[in-house]
């Protein structure tokens, strides 16, 4: 109600003072305002609608207009005065009186089988203005002064939910008659895809819904995206916006999905899904329709992150010198798209067997062999597994630590190391003398 400027705060802080009481004059002034008659009520200032209202400092016109409206809307069956002809404008309105006032303004029928104030409470329940829980709560406070919070709650429920005899609600017929707006961006009316994305902008709305529930939108710009699945043939649905008053606007959408099987774009790297730093990998792009691969069509490729280049001549992507994550985006000429995340790694590329400086050695001598790992940039890389050594001559002996005892003969000796899935060899010449 505050958002629609039907109620205002009090004091310098504009506090709604929801726990404070509310007078009979204040309530009917709000009701007259809600029915769009505030300016007409000013013309009735000084009117003697009741014995005690003509000289009221600010509410005489609203009280007179309230009396007129209620008599018109109930065909004279209801009024808002007291039996003695007074109105008691500055008296606090009770919870029951507040509901009765609201019911009379709406033209909602009371329960004729019950007495005051149950007749109006039951009528409000039947009209959907209050709930069963509300009725139980009101039972204990119906004759007590109503708080502003209670009155605003009941009035808001009535103004939003109750359908007036003349159609619409108080909010949509008298307070805010302008619905929100939806502007849809152009979209394909016919497609062979199994999903469609609708984008657009909504203004003056508090909620947006599609056929499957709420749609999120940016409260600052009103922009939204809505994706939904499509079945073969025409697909019709509405995107509906609602404003704070309850006005609704529905944007109709119809998208026809052809009976062909939707085409999909598959992209992957060959031979492995990752690529080493400073290396290349082949990008494979395939268009499929169901389980059938269809003819290739032109496409554009962009790379980012740890990938530095795509060569359209060779169809290969190139990784940079730093490990990390890269991304490949492929878009075909007719709009199919695919994004591929790629890991660019720096790991063990090869191992190298290290022998003493001289490769011409004396038989029977004991030497120390070692092995180092090299990464894809040619820099030393730590090894994790144990080294398995082997030699080409059975008379040579090598320990797990790489200590090699040469055979007692002249021989051309091959020493092989295996570690972390890599292997390498060194070749030694063993002579009979130095």
N, C-alpha and C positions, 0 to 999 in steps of 0.2 A: 504494500500500500504506500509505503514511503517512496519507493521507486517510481510509482505512478502519481506522486504528489497529492495523494488523498489525505495523508496525515503528515504532520510536521512535528519537529522536536520543540522542546521548551527551553528557555534560558539561553545563556551565552554559548553553551556547548551544543545546542540543538539536540539535546538528549530526548529520546522518545518517551522516557519515563514510564516504562511498561508496567511497573509495579504501583504506579499512582492510580487513584480513582479517576473517574470521568463523569462529568455532569450530563444531565439529560439534554441540555442545550448543546453541549459539545458533540454529543453523539448524533443528534439529528442534523447538525451542521455538516458533519462528515458524510452522512447519508445523502443529503441534498447535493453536496459537491459530487458524490459518486454518480448521481443521476444527471449530471451536467446542468444543474439548475442554480448554481451559485450566483451567477450574474443576475438571473431573474429574481432570486431571493432578495437581492439588495434593493430591488424596486419596491419590495414590500416592507422595508424597514418602517417601524412604527405601527404596523398593522396589529389590531387587537384580536388575534386569533383565539386567545384565551384571556381570562380575567387578569392574569399576572404577567403578560408578555409584552404588552404594547410599549412599555417604557424600558424594556431591557436594553442595556447599553450597546449590545452588538448582535444579539441573536433573534430579535423579533422577526426579521424578514425570513430567516431560515426556518424558524418555527412555523410561521404562517405557510411557507412553501411546503414544509413537511406535511402539515395537516392537509393541504390541498392535494399533494401527490398521493398520500395514502388513501384518501377518500376516492380519488379517481381510479387508483389501481385496484381497489377492493369494491368498487361500485357502491361506495358509501357504507359498506358493512363494518369497516374498522375506522378507528380514530386513534389519536395519541394522547388525548387529554385525560385528566382525572375526573372522577364522577362529579366533583363539585364545580366543574367548569374551569379549573385552573390547570396549569402545566407543570409548575414547580421547576422552572428552567435551571436553577442553580443547585438543585438537589442531585445527589449522586445517583446514577442509574444503577439498578441492581442487575445481576446476571440474567435473571428471568426477563426483566424489562428490556434489556439490550437485545436479547434474542427475539422478543415479541416485536420490537421496533423494526428489526431487520426483516423478519418474516412479513410484516405488513408492507414494507417498502417493496419487497419482491413480489407481493401478491401470492405468496405461498400459503396454502390452506393449513389451518390448525386442526388439531384432533378434536372434533366436535363432541366426542364421547367423554372427554376428560374436562376437568375444571382447571381454573387458573392455579399455578402457571404450567401445570403438566400438559395442558392442551397445546401450548406453543413449543414446549420442549419436545413432545412427541412428534409434532408437525415438522420441527427442524430435523429430527432424525429421519423421518420418512422422506423428506425432501433432499436428503444427502448433504445438508449443511453441517451437521455434526455427526459424529460416530457414536456407536454404542458405548465406547469408553468415555467419550466426552459427556454423554448423558449421565453415566454413573458418577462422574466427577462433579457435574453440575448439581446433582441431587443434594449435595451437602452445602452448596454455596448459592443456591438459586435466589435466595432473598437477601444476600449480602451484597454490599457495593461491589460492582465489577471493576476489575483493574483495566487499565488501558490495554495491557497485553492480551487479556482475554477477549475484550471487545474487538481488537484488531484481528485476532486469530479467527473468530467466528465470522466477522465481516469479510475477511479475505477469502475464507472458504466459501461463503455464500456468493460473493461476487465472481469467483472463478468457476465454481462448479454448478450453480443452479441455472437451469435454462429458463429464461423469462417467458411469460406467455406470448410476448411479441417476438420471440426468437433471440438467440444469442444469450450472452451473459451480461451482467452489469459492466464488467471490464471491456468486453469486446463490442458492446453496443453503445455504451455511453462514455467510457473513459478513454479507450484507445481503439480506434476503428481501423487503423492502418496495419496490415499484416507485415511480417518481415519479408525480405526479398532474397531470392537465390539466383545467382548468375552462373550458368554452367559454361565451362570452356568447351570448345569443339571436341567431339569424340567420334570415333568410327561407328557409324550406324550399322555396318555389316562387317563381320570378322569371322575368321575361321579359328580364332583362339578360344580357349575354354574359360578365359577370365577377361574382365574388362575393368579399367580404372577410370572413374569419373572424378574430375577435379572442378573446382569452382570457388565461388565466394558467397558468403551469406552475410547479410547486414541486419541489424536490429533484432537479433535472435539470442535466446538464452539456451536453446537446445536444437540439435539437428539429429534426425533419425533416418535410417534406411530400412529396408525390409528385414534386416537381421539385428536391428538394435541401434543404439546411439552411434553417432559419427563424431569423432573429435574434430574440432576446428580451432584455429588460432583466434583467441578472443580479441587480439589487437587488430588483426588484418581481416579476419573472417574467412581465411582460406582453408580449404579442406580437400582431402583425397579419400575416395571411397572405392574399394576394390571388391568385386563380387564374382562368383562363378557364373558361367553361362551354360545352359542346356541347348541342344540343337533346336533351331527355329527361333521365333521371336521371344525375347525376354523383356517384359515390361515391369517396371517398378517405379516407385516415387521416392524422392528425397524430400523430407518434410521438415521445415523450420518452424519453431514456436517462439513467440516473444513473451515478455514477462506478463502481459495481459491475457495470454492464452490464444491470441490470434495465430492462425496457422497458414502456411503457404506450402504447397506441394509442387515440386518440379518433376514433371513426368519424363521418364527415360525409357526408350525402347532400343534395344540392341539385338540384331538378328545374327545368330551364330549359324554359319553354313553347316551343312551336314557332313562336310569333309572332316577328316580327323585333323586335329590341330597340329601345326608344325612346331617343332622345338629345335633349339640351337644347342649343340653340344660342343664344348671346347675343352681341350686337354693338352698337356705337354707330352712329348715323346722323346726318349723312351721312359722317362721317369717323371713323376709329378712335381719334382723340385729340380733346381739347377744350382750348380756350384758357382761361387764367385768367379767373375772374369771368364765365364763359360757361356755357351749357347745351348738352346734346346729348341726342337721343332714344335711349332704350334699347329695343332690339328683342329680344323674347324669343319663341323659336319651339320647338315640340316636334315632332320628326320621328320617323317610324317607317319605317326604310329610306329610300327616296327620296320618301316622301310626308309632307307636313306635316299634322299632326293638329290637332284642335280645341284652342284654348287652354284652360288650366286655371289655377286660382288659384296665385299664387306670391308669395313674400316676397323683398324686395330689401334688402340692407344695403350701405353704402358706407363706405370708410375711406381713410386717407391724404390725398391732395390733393383728394379729392372730399368735399364737405361735406353733401350732401343728395340724397335721391331723392324726387321728387314723384309719388306714385301716381296722382294725378288727371290729370297731363299725361304721365306716363311718361317724364319727363326727369330726368337727373342734373345736378347743379350743381357746378361746380368752385369752389374757393376762390380767394383772392387770391395764393396762393403756388404757383409751379410745382413739379412733382415727380411722383411716382408715386401713383396711386390704384388702388383695387381694388373691383370690384363682384361680390358673391356673390348668386346667384339660387337659391332652393330652391323646387321645386314642392310642391304639396300631397301628392303621392304619393311624394316622396323624390328625384326627379331633381334634380341640382345642377350648377351651372356657376360657374366663377370667371373673371372677365375683368380682366386688368391694363390700366390706362389711363394714358397719359401726359398730364399737364396741363402745357401749355407757355405761355410768355410770349414772343411774337415780334412782328414788325412787323404792325400792324393797318392803318395807313393812312399816307399821306404828305401833307404840306401845303406848298403853294407860298407862299413869302414874297416880297413885293414891297416897294418903298419905302412909307413911311407914307402918302403921298398917292396916291390912285388916279386923280387928275386931273393929267395930265402934258402937257408942251409937246412938240409934234412936233419930231422931229430930235434930241431929248434921248437920252443914253445912261444907262441905269440898270442896277443889278445885281440879278438875280433869284437866289433860293436856294430850297432845299427841305430839309425836315426829316422824319424818320420818327417815328411815334408808336406805342407798344405798346398792348396790350389794356387797360392801366390808364390810358391817356391820357398817359403819360410819354414823354419823348423817347427814341427808340430809334435806334442807329447804323445807317447805311445802308452796304451793302457794294459795290453795283454802280455803274457810271457812270450819270449822268443824261442822258436823251435829251430834248432840248427841242424844242418846236414852237410856232409862232405861227399865228394865224388869218388874218393879212394878209400877202400875199407881199412887201409893201414893208418889212416889219419884218424885222430880222436879229438872230438870237440865237446866240451862240457856245456850244460845249460847256461852257464854264465858267459860263454863265448871264448873260453880259453882253449886254443887249438894247438895240439901237438902234431907236428908235421911228420910224415912217414920217413923212414930211413932209406930213401931212394930219391932219385930225380924223377919229378912228375909234374905235370900240368894239373893243378888242383882247383876244383870249383867248390866254393863255400856258399851255401844258400841259407838265408834266414826267412822265416815266416812269422808274421805277427799282425794282429788286428785285420786279418783278411787280405793282407798284402804280402808279396814275396819279392825278393831281390837276391842277386848273387854277386860275388866278387871272384876274380880269377887270380890265382897265385902260381908262380913258377918256383918250384923247389929244386935247388941244385945240390950236387954232391959236395961242392966247396964254395967258399965265398969268392 
